[in-house]
Amino acid sequence: MKKASFLIEDLWPCFQGMVPAALSTCASDGTPNITFISQVYYVDATHVAISFQFFNKTHRNVRENPLACAVVLDPRTLHAYRFHLRYDHSEATGPLFESMSLQLQAVASYSGMTEVFRLQAADVYEVLGVERLEGFTRLPIPPPSERSSRLFIDPNVVSLRLIAERLNQAQMLDEALQGALQMLDDFFGFHHAMILLADERNAKLQTIASHGYSDNGVGSEVGIGEGLIGMVARAQRTLYLSAMDHSLRYARAVRGRAEALGQTEAIEREIPLPGLPDAASQIAVPLVTRGRLVGVLAVESKDPLAFLPRENTLLSIIGLHLATTIDLLSRDQDEIPTDRVGQAPPSPESRTMSTRRFSFFQKDDCIFVDGNYLIRNVPAKILWRLLTQYRDEGRVEFTNRELRMDAWLGLPEYKDNLETRLILLRRRLEQKCPDVRLVQRGRGRFALEADATIELCEKEC
């Protein structure tokens, strides 16, 4: 028979299970075995999978001799194709196994065979080559179909689905934020990214999570309307800048010329670039839900052409999911108070402990630790409330609910962003005072842990 090479992607009808396939294997002593299988499953451009249900001989053979052949038929023309295979591994858990098992169970349920047709494993084979076997039929080969390109999903689409699933399953806002940034790196190679949340009252964006930077920058602020991130927040439209170094050189040259001519009335201060000092390209995506700005997702790269229309679309889709998740988890973190509230702090006598001195300035709601600025505004008042109760009452566990009921904190009645404020406070403590920590204890509950003796000082100005 004449042979011709084919790509797996060209043979999408053969993977639909309309015509059984023949699988040939051989034991270590040379004894052949041929069995019919209901379906060969497409895995990727170089792998297929075969369900392990009843074929114990096949399953045993490929572990002794990994080479196998599968003959599949195109149901439209009955053209035959031989797959030269090498057994790679088996999967008894995970997405591939679950997908194949669910499909098998769905078919079995129609015939009352659910308890019989149970998938034991998905045997994955590497495809060494594919050839068409001449002589089975005289029907012409169908021309390439658009369905062929649509059948095999772009890996980017799969990655988008996994990110959406991860965000959907997140129970804590911090978990969702850090998980999203990590997956942007893992799936798309976006090594430097940050999430800033909107503070509408102060017309600011505040960094709440970052990934890939030596200094995580949590707590840093960008004014709405300032720089790429601020402009995107104001316009609520995705924007990316390529070859920024060239654009900035041009803009600075024009600025210098205007300053030399004394035309300074329209010149404003230059906005420093966030994150990477040598970023060559940036993209910022508004996080908007129900028409309301939640924040901005910003990604940077040293590659001047890192962000093009493809990345624009991918990040815009992720931004929609991220905005909804942030909105949901920011306002849905209350939990029934726990009886563990009221535990005493560790005894200083049990070990040698350093001393942390926290100073609260009433005039501007600002906290310094050991003389260095830590945090301000509502997160500062939250921390001060926790520290005073820790000192005076020996409390170490607290709930979101009690903070929302504390009038002194001044949280707005609607959309108080309490969870995001707690994340910001937690991150600032990690940066500036790692021996005093806020640790999540479950949904709507957290603990204040200290490996230092705490001293408090309240000042009016």
N, C-alpha and C positions, 0 to 999 in steps of 0.2 A: 504494500500500500504506500502511496505517496504521502509525504509528511509536509506539513506547513506549520509554522509557529504562530501562536496567538497569545494575546494578553488576556489575563483573567477578566479584566473589565469589559472585554468584547463579548463575553459569554454569559451576560446576566440572565437570559432565559433558562440556562441550564441549572441555575441555583434555586429555581422556584419549586422544585419537588414534584413537577407534573409527571415526569417519567423517572422511574427508579434508576439508580446508578449501580454499576458493578464495581466492587472493590476487591482487588487481588493483593494478597500478602503471602509471605513465605516464612515457614519456621526455620530455625537455625540449622536443622538437618536437611533442608531443601524441600520439605513437603509443602506444596502450594495449597492455598485456600482461596476460594472465590465465594463471595456472598453479595446479595443484593441489598442495597441500603436505600432508604426512602429519600434521602436528601444529602447533598453536599452543601455546606454552609460557607458563604463568603465571609472571611475575616478581614483581610486587607489585600493589597496588591500582590503579596507574595505568600499568603497563607490561606488555607481553608480548614474547616473543622468538620468532624464526623461524630455523630452522637454514639456514645457507648451505652447500649441498653442490654442487648442479648448476645452481642457478638464476642463472646469470651475468647474464642479461638483467634479472631482478628486482633483483639486487644492484647492477647499474649504474644502473638507473632511479632507485632511491631515493636515490642520491647526486646525481643531476641534479635530481630532483623528489621531495622527501621524503614527500609525501602518498601514502597507500595505503589500500586497503580489504580486509578479510578477512571472508568469510562462513563462519561455523561452524554446525554442526548439533548439536542435543541428541540423542544416540543413543537416548534413551528415547522421544521423541515426534516427532523430526525437525523440531521448531521451528527456524527459521533466525534467526540473529542477525548483524547487520552491525557490524563493528568499524571505526571511523574512526581511522586510524593516522597517525602522523608518525614517520618514521625518526629515531632519536636517535643511536645509535652501535653499533659492532660490538665484540665481545669475542672474542679468540682465546686467551685464558688466563683463569685465575680460576675460582672455584667454579661460576658459571653455565655457562661453556663446558665445564668438566670434567663436570658433571652431565649436560648434554645429549649430550656426546660419548660418555660411558659408556653412556647409555641406547641411543644409536644403535648402538654397537658390539655391545652385548648382543643386540639384535634381528638385526643383520647376521650375527653368528656362527652363528645357527641355520641360515642359508641359504648359508653359505660365502662371504659377500660382505663379509667384514671389511675387505679391502684396497680394496674399491670404495666402500663407504659410509663415507666419512671426513668428519667435520665440519671445515669450513674456518674457520667463524666463527659466532658467535651474534649475529644482527642484532636489536638491541633497539629496540622501537617504543614511543612514548608513545601511550596510548589517549586520543583526543580525545572519544570518545563511543561508546555502544553502543545499538543499536536492534533491536527484534524485527520481523521481516518477516512480515506477516500473509499467509495464503493458502497456505502450504506444507502445512499439515496441519490437520485439524479436531480432533485429539486435545487434551484439556485440558492446561494447563500443570501439571506436578506441584507439589504444595505444597512450601514450603521444607523442606529436610531437615537434620537435625542433622549429617549428613556434610559439609554445606557449611561449617559453622563449624569443623569439625575438619580440613578439607582444607588450609586456608591457615594455616600455622604462625604463631603469635604471635611477633613479633620478639624478645621476651624469650627464647623457647625457642631461637631461632637464636643469640642472643648466648651463651646458656649452652653451646651446643654448641661455639662458637668458643673460649670460655674453656677448656672441657674439652680440646679439641684442642691448644691452646697449652700447657697444663700437661702433657699427655701427651708432647709433643714436646721439652720442656725437657731439656737435658743438664746444666745447672748449677742448683744451688739458688737462687743469687742471681738468675739469669735468670727462674726460675719465680716468685719472690716479687715482684720489681719488675714483671714482666709482668702478673701477676694484678691488682696494684693499679692499674696503668695501664689495664687493660681494664675494671675496675670504674668508672673515670672515663669512659672512652670510650663504653661501651655503656649504662651505667645512670646516669651523672651523679653518682656517688658521689665527690665531689671530695676528701674528706678521709678517709683510711683508714690503718690500721697493722696490722702483724702482729707479735704477741708470741709468743715460744716459751717453753715450760714448762721451768723448771729445778727438777725434782722434788726434788733433794737439798736445795736451799735454800728450797723452797716459794715460789718467785718466778716471775713472768713477765717476760721481758726483751724490749724492743722490738728487732726485728731488721730491719724494713723499714717505711718510711712513705711516704706520697704526699700532696702538697697542703699541707704545712706549711712555714713559713719556716725553722723549726728542725726537722730531721728526727727528733730525739729518740731516735735509735738508742742503745741502751745503757740507757735509762731503765727502771726496774723498777716492777712492781706486785705486791704480795703476793697470793697466792692467798687469796681470801675478802675482799679489799678492793675497794670500789667495784663498779661494774657489771662491769668486765672480770674482776676477781678473783672475784666471785660466780659469774659464768658459768663460769669455769674450775673452780671447786669443784663446782658442780652439773652441769656438762657439759650445759647446756641453753641454747638461744638466748634472749636477753632483749633487749627494746628499751624505751627510755624516751622518751616524747613530752612536749613542753612542760616540759622539765626546769626552766626558770627558775621556773615556778609551783610545781612540786613542791618544789624546793629552798627557795624562800621559805617555804613552809608548814613544811618540816622544820626550818629554822633558827629559825622563830618558836617551835616547840615546844621546841627545844633551849634557846633563850634563856629561855623560861618556866621550864624545869626547872632551869637554872643559877641563876636568880633565887630559886628556892625552895630552893636548896642541894641539889638531888637530882642530884649529880654523879657518884655512884659507878658508875652504869651508862652514863655518857657517855664515848665514845671520841673520838679525834681525827678531825677531818673529813678525808676523802680528797679531795685536789685532783683536778679533772677533767683527764684527759689531753688533749693536743692543743689544740683550739680553746678559748680562754678564754671565748668567748661561745657555746659549743655549746648549741643548744636541744633537740636530740634525739641519742640515741646508740643504736646496736645493736651487740651483741657476740655472735659466733658461736663456739662451741667447736670447735676443730679436733681431732677424735677419730678414731682409726683402730684397729680391733680392740679397742675398749673402753679404749684408752689415750689420755690427753690429750697432744696434740702442742703445742698453743698456742691462741691466740685471735685471731680476725679482728675488729677493731673499726672501725666506721665512724661518723662524726659529721656533723652538719649544723647550719646556723643556722636551718633550717626546723623549726618545732616539730612538724610532722606529716610529716616526711620518711620515717619508717619505720613502715609499717603491715603487716598480714599478708602482703601481696604481697611486700614487700621481705624480710620474715622468711623466706619460702619460698625466694626467689631466692638469698639469701645463705647459707642453710642448705645448699642444693645445692652452691653454689660451695665452701663450707667442707669438704664431704665430699671433693671432688676435691683441694682444696688440702692437706688433711691427709694424704691418701695420697701425694701428690707429695712433700711435705716428708719424710715418713717414708722414702720410697724413696731420694730424693736425699741425705738426711742420712747414710745408711749405705752408699752405693754410689758413692763418689767416688775410690776408689783406682785408680792407673794404674801401668803399668810405669815405673820411674825413667828419666829422660832423661839422655843424655850431656852435656847442656848444664849440668848441675849442676856448679858449681865455677868458673864464670866470675868474673873479677875485677870489683870495683866500678869505676865510672868514676874516672879520675884527678882528684884535687882541683885539680891544676895546670892542667887543661884549661880551667877557667873559675872565675869567682869564685863561691864557695859559702858559704852561711850555715852556722851550726853548730847542731845539735840535741843537747841534753844529756838523755839518758834515765837516770832513776834507778829502780832496782829495790829495793823494800823486802821483804826476805825474810820478815819476821814475818807480814805479811798478804798476801803475793803481789800487790803493787800496784806499778804503774809510773806515774811522773810524767815529763812532758816539759817541759823548761824551767821547772820548778817548778810546773806545773799538772797536776792529776790527769788521767790518760789512761784506764787500764783496770786491772782486777784479776782475781784468781782464775786459772782455767786459761788464758783468752786472754792474760793478762799473762805467764804463764810461757812460752806459745808465742812471743810476741813477743820475750821476752828470749833464748830459745834461738836464734831467727833472727838477732837483732842481734849476739849474741856470735859466731856462726859467720860472719856477714857481716864482722865486724871481724877475727877471728882467722884465718879460712881463705879469705877473699875469696869466699865463696859468695853467689850471688844467686838460685839456683833451688832449690826444695825440693819434696818430695812429701808428700801426705797419709800415705802408707804409713810413711815414716820417723818422722813425728810419732806415729803410733799405736804404734810400737815403742819410743818413748822413755819409759822408766819414770819419769824425773824429772817429766814433765808430769802424771802422776797421772790419766790418762784412764781411765774405767771400762772393763772388758773388754767389756761389752755396752752398746750404745746410748750411744756416747761423744759424740754430737752434735758431732763435730769440724768438719764443714762449717759448721754454724751458728755455731760459735765463731769460725771464720775470717772469716765474713761480718761478724760483730759487730766483730771486730778491724779489718777493712778499713774499715768505716764510721767507726769511732772515729778512725782515722788520717786519713781524709778530712776529718773535722770539726776535729780538734785539731792535726794535723801533716800537711798536704797534700803536703809535699815529701818525705815518706817513705811509700811506697805498697806495698801487696800487690796484684799484678796476676796475674789468672788466665792460665795458659799452656796450658790444656787440662784434660781430665778428671783430677782428682787431682794437678795440678801448678800451682805458682804461683811468682812471682818477687818478690823484694824489690828495689824500685827507690828510689833516693835521689838527690835533687837538693841534698843538704846533707851536710856533714861530720858524722859521728855520733860522739858521745862517750858512753861508758857508765860508770855508777857504781853499784856494788852495795852496799847497806847492810843491816845486820842488823835495824835497827828504825827 
